């Protein structure tokens, strides 16, 4: 959902990097016991559960726990996400006060409701008051960095990563680390020197550098982070392991090789290193795994269990099992490997989560979105799917977080985020999210104490303000309700007697009402939250336009976007507060004007580094000349400016638009006759000399600028300091080795076929990926497919179904930059 062409194993990769084995053997194992901080407690409980044959242990957010599916969703939510709260009111002499007014107003959830945040958008393309910065702390209490904590990004742009991290922490959000190691080579996850080590099979460099990086990034952020994903997508992206183990890993059927990437010694060593770093530095930081395709697909069931048990047995008891949940709309049978449909019920979500809930670790939904698949019927259907996944996860007692992978189309790796369109108008899913998180699952209760001076209620787990009033005094205290199985009691002491009159007092009037952003059809306003003056508790805020009610938002919200407005028109926006007794405050108002048609959205951007992850991307940086108003729209970042003849040079893009604009097109002239478009390109220079590379960028106002960089090509080995390409799109699979022999003029294949299977059933979808087999001085310029059944295709990926039994020969003809072509062939047997 970003404006670039790159992603972290995209969900065509995410939800179709599928596979192959439905019958892997399972392994049994039990986690080691430990001593006693938060993580040690988890390990001790896990070990006890394993020894006792338990599917789960204690409640209250610490131990692994399965869901009781005999209960319905709401019954589980009440059991595991709420706790009893008693407020006892006393006079200073110890006598109890009956009929004292008590209001309970929730301030924060214990459960993590989070989002991925893009550092470049946050720091370089938005400012205080812009929607991107306003909505992150308004809608979420947890965040994860989309890209800038990935290895290559972090080594090259640590200052940007640190600035974004500091901003998030300063908003009071918790932060999880994504990711120490990710074995995907085409998305700026692996530094250049490690890519070279992989090519050369330099095991020592890979091991030493990766272990050092794990230590460096974990200690750099210390206890500021709640946990780290040590390795991302070990089941699907394992290029570093190929550099260590070589052909011991079968890249076509990786579960059959002498070394299986997700149960390898190196994987355990990485986790062991993370555990050692955490313990040696006295950190209270959790350790997590993360991967995709757990919900709709069937092949991950045994594979992911095997990975988790391998780490538990051979390295460290995991704290978190991450389930990405890129939900896809397809027509295949759920829980199969043939384009399965991810549009499942809340009950199915819970049942699927139970598959990984009894392995000693807590569960988290780490990357939810609904861009995937071709069979979505409407945005209303996407909203329904969000609700199902959210309800299913929130009702699961072993789940701690629900994190979406971006929330706004303008900063999502596939331009299909759950909550906001590109112009910041709200999607149907926005109402689902706010209606559940800040209304249905948000406590705002009130009443009076009984004859014993006690007011009792049920509250959602989290922090609450308790306001108590008598006929002569009032006080507010903060209490944390964290025990779902017990009762939290707070005793409030103040002067006075109770008040028996009904609630006739309205809440305070909202203050600091401000129009924070606008488009040609929408205005966003924010205000400071208020409390109720009576005993009923705050219920909703009413948002009006020119005196007429437009919408209501939950008591936990202090931001609203009004859609469907006319361009270049001034409106009076009002906000009032309403309590549970129906008392309404006075209305605060502000004048705001929509933009002219064609104006920017206020803080949109397309910086070319979005990814889905977990799935990848890259942007660039630098400087050059400009046209238009004197500021560059985009700058290029070459991997080197002094390459050798024949050395591949890669170019990335950095978005340098201001906060009211975004990039609409990018065109390259590489100085040697090659041209390209988009956020990334590469070329080689066949003779020494100076070549001027030009990047012409156009923004949404049809303004263009050109950035130029000179590339000086010599006859040596290059300068060795390039940053690598970082953001190639990748095919989402790309580590198969094919099995054809090729017929090219050099005797070596330009590209090889990697099929999802070579033995298919009639009607089964068979997928084909391309693996680049060119050398360092060449690249693929064309790829044409003959799928053996009359279907043809072009590019790095193709798929088909075979409607009759038989043997089909699939051929891939690939051409490189020297106009040499080879053909790889694979036989598909259909029965």
N, C-alpha and C positions, 0 to 999 in steps of 0.2 A: 503494500500500500504506500510506498513512497513514489517519488517521481523518477526513480532510476531503474535500471534494469537488473539490479543485483539483490540478492537476498541470501539468508542464512540457510541453506537447504530449503528451497522454497517448497511450498506445500504441494506443488505438483510433486516435489520431492518429498515433502513431509508426508503426504497422504498417498504417495504412490511409489515411494522408494521401497516398495513392499517386497514382497518376497515369497519367499522361496520356501522356507521350511515350516511346515506345520507340525512336524513330529520330532522336534529336537528333544533329546533326553533331558529330564529335569535332574537337579542335584538337591541334596538335602544338606542343611548346615544350620548352625546356630551361632548367634553373635557372641563375642567375648564380653565378659563382665568388666566393669571398670570401678572407678572410685567415686568422686561426688560433686562436681559442678553440674550445670544443666545437662551438658552432653554426657557426662559420666552417669548421671541418673538415667538417662535414656538407655544407655548401654546396659546398665544393671537390670532395668526393667525388661529389656529385650531378652537378656539371657535367662531371666527368671521365667518369662513367658515361654521361651523355647523349651526349657527344661520341664516345665509343667504342662506342656502340650496346649498352651493357651493360644487362642486366636488374637487376643488383645489383653491389655492390662488396665491400669488405672485410668479413670476419666480425668477431665480437667486439662487437656491440652499438653500432656507430657509424653505418654507412652503410645506405642503403636496400638491401633484399635480398629476392629472391623465393625461394619454397620449391621444392625439387626434389621434385615429386610422384611421381617414380619410386621414391622411398624411402617406406617406411611410417612411421607416426607415431613409433614407438619408435626407429627408425633415425635420424630427424631429431633427436629429442630428445637421443640420445646424441651426435650430431655437433655440435649447436649449443648444448646446455645443459650439457655436462660438459667438464671439462678434465683433463689428466693432472697428478697431484701426486706429486712425489718428496720424501721426507724422508730426508736424509743425517745420520747420527749419528756424531759424532767426539768423541774425548777431547780435552782441552786441548792435548795435544802433537800433534794433527793425525791421529792414528791412528784408523781407522774402527772402529766397534763393531758386531759382528754379534750377532744374537739380542737386540737391544734391543727392548723393547715399545713399540709406537707405536699410538696411538688418535687418530682424526680425527673430530671432532664438529662438524657444521655449526651455525653461529650465525645466519646470515642468507642470504637469497637475493639474487642480483643482479637477477633478474626481479622486476617489480613486481606484487604480489598485493594489490589494494586494494579500498576501499569508499567510497561516499558517506557523509558524516557530516552529521547534522542539528545545527546549532549550538544551537538552542533545547532540543532533547532533551539534548544533551551538557552544556550549562551550566546551564540552568534546571530541568531535570526529572530529572537524575541527579546522583549524588555518588560520591566515591571508594568503590570496592567494589561498586557496582552493576554488573549484567551489561553494560550498554551500554558503560561505561568499561573493564571488564575485557576484553571480547572484542575491542575495536578493536585494541589493540596485540598481543593474543595471536594473532589470526588474520590480520592484515594488516601490510604494511610500507609502504603508500602510502595516501593519503586525498585526497578532493576534497570541497569543501563543497557540500552539496545546494542551498542557496539563498542563503546570506548574502553571497556574493561577486557576486551578480547586482546590476546597477546600482542599481535603486530600493531593494532591500533594503539594500545596502551603504551608500548615502547616509543611510538612516534608522536603521540599526542597526549602525553600524561597530564600536561597542564590543563588541557580542555577537560579531560576526564575528572581531574581533581576539582575544577571549578564547578562542574555540573554536580558532582557528588556532594560538595559542600552546600550548594544551593538546596538540594533535596533534603539533606539532613537538617538544614536550618528551618525548613518548613515543618519539621516534626515528623517526617515520614521515616519509617524503617527502610533499610537498604539491604538487598541481597546481592551477592557477587555472581556475575555471569560474564566470563567464565575463565578459569585458569588455563585449561587446555581444550582446544577444539581441533580435531584432526581434519579439517576441511581446507584444502589448499588454495581455493580460488576466490576467497572472500575476505582477505586481509586478516585471517585468524592466525596465520603462521608467518613468522618473520622470514625475510629473504634468506638469511644464512642457514636457517633450518630447512627451508625448501631445497637449498643446495645440498645440505647434509642428507636429506631424504633421497635426492637423485643419486648421490654417491654412496648410499648405504652406510653413512658414517654414524654408527650406533652410539659411539662415545659422545659426540657432539650433541646428538638428539637427547640422550639421557641427561647429560650434565646441564645443558641449557634449560631443558624443561623443568628439572628439579630446582634449579636456581630461580627460575621464574615463579614457580609455585611459592617458594619462600618469600621472594621479593614482593609480590602483589598482596599476599595475605598479610604480611607484617606491615606493609605500607598503610593499609586501611585499618588494621587491628580490630578492636572491638566496635568500631563504627559500623561494621557490617554484622548482620545477624548470622549469615552463613555464606558458604562458597560452593557453587557447582565446580567441583574439581575437574571433571571431564564432561564435556557436552557431547551427546549423541554417539556414544561409543559403539552402539549397534550399527551405525550407518556411516560414520565419518572417521576413518582411522588411518589417515595418510602418514602420520608420524610413526605409527606401528609398522606400516609397510617399510618405512626407512630402516627400522630396527630388525624386523624379522624377514623381510624380503619375500621370497616365494614360499616360505612356510605358511603364509597367509594366502588362501585361495580367494582371489579377488572376485571370481565369478560366483562361487558358492562358499562364502566366508565361514559358514558354520561347519564345513567339512575339512578345513585345512589342519595342518599340524599345530598351528597356533590360531585360536579363535579370538578375534580382537576384544570381544567383550568379556572374555574370561582369561586374558593373558596375564603373564607375570608383570609386564610393564604397567598395565592398568592398575593392578594392585599396588605396585611400587609408587605410582603417582599419588594414590590415596594414602598410602602409608607415609609418604613425605608430607602431605598436608596435615595429617594427624600429628606428626612429630613437630612440625612448625608451630601448630596451635598449642600443643602442650608445653614445648620449650619456652614459648613466649607468654605463657599464662593467659591465653586468650579464651574467651567464652564465645566461640564461633562454631556454628554447625557445619557439617559436611554433607554434600548432596550429590545425587546423580540427576540427570535430566535427559529425556529423549522423547520421540514422537511416535505417533500411530498406535498408541495403546488402546484407544477407545474403539474405533471402527474396525480396525484390522485384527486378524487372528494370530498372525505369525509372531507378534511381539510377546504373547502371553508367556511362553516358556523362556524365550530368549532374555527378556528383561528380568524375569525371576532369577535365571542363571547368573546374570551379571550382578544383581544385587547380592545374591548369596555368595558369589565369588569374592566380592569386596568385603562383605561381612566376615567371611571365614579367613581371608588371607591378608587383610589390611586393617580395616577399622569398621566398627559397627556404624552404619550410616544413620544420620539423623533425619534426612529428607529423601523421599523418592519423588522426583519431579515428573509430572504428566503434562505434556505440552498442550494438548487439546486444541489443535487447529482443526475445527470442525468443518467437515466437507459435505456438500450436498451432492450425492450420487445415487445411482439406481441399483447398485449391486447389493447383495445380501449382507446385512450387518454382521460383523465378526467373521467375515471371510477375508480372502486376499484378492478378490476380484472386484475392484472399484466399490468397496462397501460404503453404504450410506451412513454418515455420521449424524444425521438428524434423529437423535434418539431421545427417549423420555428421561425425566429426572430419575425415575426408578432404575432405568438401565445405566445411567451415569453412575449411580451409587453401586450397582452390582459390578460394573467394570472396575471401579476403584477398589472393591474388596479383593480383587485378584492380587493386589500388591500391598494390602493393608496389614498383613500379619507377618511381615519380614523384619520387625524390630524398628521401623522408621515411620515417621509421620509422612503424610501425603500432602502435596501441593499441586494445584493447577497452575502451571507456570507461564503459559503463552497462549491463552485463549484468543481466538478470533473466528470469523465466519466468512473469510474470503474464498475458501477452497471449494472446488467442485463446480460443475457446470449446470446444476439442476436446481438452483435457488429460484423460488417462485416470486419472492418479494422481500423487501426489507422487514415487513411485518413477520415473515417466516424466520428471518435471521434473529429478530427480537425474541421470538418464541424459543428458538434453540438456545440463545443466551440464557433465557430464564430457566430452561430445563437443566443446563449444565450448572448454572449458579445454584439453583435449589438443590440439585443432587449433591453437589460438593459441600454446600453449607450444612446439609443434613447429615453428612458423613462425619462421625465422631473422630475419625483419624485424620481429618483434613484441617490444615491450619490457614491456608491462603488460597485466594482465587485471583490470579494476575492475568490481565489481558495484555496482548502484545501490541500496545499502542491503542489510542482511543479516538483519533481524529484522522480523517482521510488524508489531510494534507501532510501528515507525518506518520504514515503507515507504509510498510514495505510492499504492500500490494494495493494501495489506495482503496482499501475496503475495511476500514476500522469499525468497531462496533457502535460508537456513540455519536459521532459528528460527521457531517458531510464536509467537503473541502471548504465551503463558505461559512462553516461553524453553525449552520442550522442543525437542529437535533434530529437524530434518527429515532425510529420507534424504540430501539433498544435503550436509548437514553432514559425513557420513562420507566422501562423495566428496571434498569440499574438503580436509579434514584428512588423509585417506588419501593424496591425491596430493601436496599442498603440503608436508606435514610427515612423510611416511613414504616413499612411492615415490620422490619427487623430493628426498629429504633424505639427506645423507651422514652415516652413522655407521659407520665402518669401523675395523678394527684388525688388527694382525698384528705380525710381527717383522722386523727388518732382515736382509738377506741377507749373504752373505760379504763384499760390498763396503761394508757398512754402510748399505744403501739399502732403504727401504720404499716401494713404488710402489703407487698406487691411482688410481682415477678418481673425481673429486668433482664434484658439481653446482656450477655457478658461484655464488660468494658467499664469505662470510667463514666461516672454520673455525678451531676450536681444535685444535692438534696437541699431544698430551701424549706425552712420551717418558720411559721408565723404564729404568734399569739396575739392577744389583744393589745400588747404593749411592746413587742420586740420581734425582730426577724433576723435570721442568720442563714448563711449558705455554707455547706461543707461539701467536699469532694470525697466520693467513696468509690472504690474499685470492686466490682462484682466479678469474681473470677472462678467461683466454685459452682459448677453446674449441679452438683449432687448434694449440696448443703445449703445453709442459710447464712447470709452476710448480715450482721447486725451493727447498726451505728446508733450511738446514744448522743442526743443533742441536748445541751443544757442551755436554757434561757429563761428570762423572767416572763411572767404573765400567765393568763388563763386562756383557755381555748375559745375559738370563735365558732358559733354554731350557725351563723347566717350562711346562705348560699353564696356561691361565687358570682359576684357582679362586677368584679374589677377587670378591665381589659389589660392585655399585655402592654409592655412598653412599646413606643413607636420605633420602628427600625431607624437606625442612624447611618450616616455616611453613605447614603444611597448614591451610587456613582455609575455612570455609563462607561463601562470598561472597554467595549469594542463594538464595532458596527460593520455591516456589509451593506450592499444595496438593498437587501431584503430582510435584514435582521439587526437587532440591537441586543447586546448583552449588558446586564446590570448586576452589580453586587452590592451588598450592604453588611453591616455588622449585626450579628445575631442578638436576639433579645431574650428576656425571661418573662414569664407570666407573673403578674402582680397578685393574682388570686390563687385559688387552690386547684384549678382544673388542669394546669399544665399547658404549655404551648402545643398547639396542634398543627397548624399550617401557616404558611405565608401566602397572601393573595397578591398576585401581580396583575396590574391593570394597565390598559393603554387608553389614553384620552378618557379616563373615567369609567371604562367598561372592563369588567374582569376578563383577563386573557387566560390565566392558568393559576393553579395552586402548586406549591412545592412543599415537600416535607419539612418538618421542624428542624431537621439536621442540615438543611441546605441554606446557603446564603448567596446563591448565584442563580440567575435565570436568563435564558435566551428567548427573545420574542421573535418569532418567524412570521413570514408572509406579509411583510411590510412593503410599502412603496418606496422606490428609490428617491433620494434627494428630498425627503420629507421629514419635518420635525414632529416628534410625538412627545406627549407627556407620559412618562412611565411612573406608575405608582406601586408602592409595596406597603402592605399592612400586615399585622400579625393577629392571628385568631387563636383563642385558647379552646380547651376542651368543652367549655360551657357555651361556646359560641360568642363570647365577648371579643370584639374587634378593636384594635388600636386605631389611632388616627393614621392617615395614610401619608407616608413620606413620598415626595415626588421629585423627579428630575427631568429636564428637557434633554432630548437627544435626537440627532438627525442622522438618517441613513445616508450611505454613500451614494455618489452618482453611479449610474450603470457603468460597469467596467473597472471600478476602483478595486483595489486589493482587499483582502479579507482582514487585514490588520496585523497578522503575524504569520502568514503562510510562508512556506518555503519548500524547496525541493533540493536538498543538499546532496543527493546522490549517494547517501550512505545508509539508507534504510535497509533493514533486513528483517526477516521474519524469523525468528529463530525458533529461534535459533538459527536464523539462516542468512545471514551474511551480508556483506556489502563492502563498500569502500568509497571514500571520497578523497579529495586531495587538498591542496592548499594554494598556492603561491601568487606571484605578482606579475605585472606586465602593463602594457599600454591600455588605453581605454578610449571610448568614444562617448557620444550621448552627453550625459550630464557630468562626465569626468570620473564617475565611479564604475568600476568593473561589475558586471553582472555575475561573471564566473571567472575563476582562475584555474589554470592547469597545474598539475603536480607531476612532473616526469620522474620516473624511477632513477634516471641519471641524465645529466646534460653532457657527458663526455664518454659515450660508449665506444667500444671497438667495432670495426667493420663486422657486420653479420650478427652483432649482439642484439637481442630483443630489448626494445625500449617500451615501457608501458606508461600510459598517461591517465591520470585520474582528474576529477573535477572537484573544486570547492565552490559551493554556492556563496556568493558575496553580495546578494541582493539585500536591500533594506527590508525592514519589517513589514512593509506594505506590498511587497511583490514576491513573485516566484518565477522560476525558470520554466519557459515553455518549449525551448528547443536548444540543441547544442550541435554545432557542426565543426568538424575538424579538417584542416589541411595540414598534412604531416610533413610537407616540405620535400618529399621525394616522389610526388605523384600520387601517393595514397591519400584517400579521403575517408571520412567516417562520420557517424552521428552518434549521439548518446553520451553517457556519463563515463565511458571508459573506452580506450582504444589502445592498440599497440602496433608496432611496425619494426622492421630492421632496415638498416642503411647499408647498402652494398658497396659503397666506396667512401673513402675519406673525404672530409669537407665539412662545411658549416651549413646546416639545414634550419630554416626558420619554420617552426610549428605554430600554427594559428588556431585558436579556439574562438569561434564566434557564437555568443550566447544571446538569446532573445528572451525577454521577460513577458509577463502577462499584459503589459502596456504596449507591446510591440516595439519596445526599445531594444537596441542591440549594441553590444560592445565586443571588441576583439582583444584577446590577450595573446601575446606572442612570446615565445621562448626560443633561443638559439640552441640547437643541438650540435656540438662539435664532435665529429666522428673521426677517430684516429685508427691506427693499425694495431694498437696494443690490446690489452685485456679489459679496457674500461676502467671506470674509477672505483667500482666496487662498493659505492655507498648508496645505491638505489634503494628505494623503499619497496619495490615489488608492485605487482599490479593490484593486489588487494581486493578488487571488487568485480572480478569477472563473474558473469552470471552463473556459470556452472550448470551442469545438467541434473544436479540433485542426487546423482548416484556415482557415475563416473569412475569407479575403481575396478570395473570389470576388465578382463584382459582379452576378451573375445576368443574365438578359436578358429578363425580363418587364416589363410596363409598369405593372401595378398598377391598382387601381380605387378606392382609398381616397378618403375625403371630402376630404383635403387635396391630392390629386393626386400626392403623393409616397408611395413605398412605405415601409411599416413595416419590412419585411424582404425580402431577395432570396435567390433560390436560387443555390447554387454547386454544380453537378453535377460528378462526377469525369469524366464524358464525356457528350457529346450524341449520340454514334454508337457503339452497343454491338452486340455479337454476341449471338445467342440464348444464354441461360443465363449470360451475364456479369453479375457483380454491379455494379450502378450505385449510387454513393453520392451523397447529397445533404446539403450543409451549408447552414446558415442564416447569412446576413450581416445583422447589425443595421444598419438604415438610419434609425433614429429619430434625432431631434435630441438636443441636450444636456439638454432638459427632459423627455424622454420615455424610456420603456423598454418592452420587449416583455413582455406578460403572458400571451400564448398563441400557439401556433404549431401549425397543423394541416395535414397533408399528404394529398393525393390523388395516388397515384403512377401513375395512369392505367391500371393493370392490375387494378384491384380491391383492391389493397393500400392501406392507409391508415396514418398514423402521427401522432405528436405530439412536440413538442420541437424541439431544435436540430439534430437529425440523423436521417436515415432512409436506408434502403437497400432495394433489391429486385433481383430478376432478372426478365427478360422472356422468357417461354417460347415466343414466336412472333414471327416477323418482322412489322414494321409500324411505324406512327408512334404514339407515346404522348404525351399531354399531361400533364405533372406540374404540379400547382398547390400553392402554399404560401399559406395564409391566416393572416396574422399580425395580432394585436390588441395595441394599446398601452395604456398606463395611462389614456388619455382615452377608452377603449372605441372607438377608431377602428380599422377593419380595412381591410387591403388584400390583394389576391391577386396574387402573381407567378406566371407560368406559363413553363415551359420545355418544348420539344418534344424528345423522345428518339427517334431513328431506330434501329430494331433490324433487323439483317440477319443 
